[in-house]
């Protein structure tokens, strides 16, 4: 039976993989929470323009809205 390959990562002093994944998710959540006030403000101040922009983005080929 062959021994499993030895991994040299993470290097000494680097954070563990679960820590990196947790921080990545935490940063993404923080960015989403920062976007909420902007989106609510756009929805309250100019709902027609926001809906028109979303519709135009969806009509474009290759759009990911």
C-alpha positions in Angstrom: 0.0 0.0 0.0 1.4 3.4 -1.0 1.6 6.2 1.5 -0.7 9.2 0.9 1.1 12.2 -0.6 2.4 14.7 1.9 1.1 18.2 1.8 3.3 21.1 2.8 0.4 23.5 3.0 -0.5 25.5 5.0 3.0 26.7 5.7 3.9 27.6 9.2 2.2 30.8 10.3 -0.5 30.6 7.7 -4.1 30.2 8.8 -5.8 26.8 8.5 -8.1 26.1 5.5 -11.3 26.2 7.6 -10.3 29.6 9.0 -9.8 31.0 5.4 -13.1 29.6 4.3 -14.9 31.1 7.3 -13.3 34.5 6.8 -14.2 34.4 3.0 -17.8 33.8 3.9 -17.8 36.5 6.6 -16.4 39.0 4.1 -19.0 38.1 1.5 -21.8 38.4 4.1 -20.4 41.8 5.1 -20.4 43.1 1.5 -24.0 41.9 1.0 -25.1 43.6 4.2 -23.4 46.8 3.0 -25.4 46.6 -0.3 -28.8 46.3 1.5 -29.1 50.1 2.4 -28.2 51.1 -1.1 -30.7 48.7 -2.7 -33.5 49.8 -0.3 -32.7 53.4 -1.0 -32.9 52.9 -4.7 -36.1 51.0 -4.4 -37.7 53.7 -2.2 -36.5 56.7 -4.2 -36.8 55.5 -7.7 -38.6 52.1 -8.0 -39.5 52.6 -11.7 -35.9 53.2 -12.7 -34.6 50.3 -10.7 -37.1 47.9 -12.2 -36.4 49.2 -15.7 -32.6 48.7 -15.2 -33.2 45.2 -14.0 -35.4 44.4 -17.0 -32.8 45.9 -19.3 -30.0 43.8 -17.8 -32.1 40.6 -18.1 -32.8 41.4 -21.7 -29.1 41.6 -22.5 -27.6 38.3 -23.7 -25.2 36.8 -21.2 -26.5 38.9 -18.3 -26.4 37.3 -14.9 -29.0 39.3 -13.0 
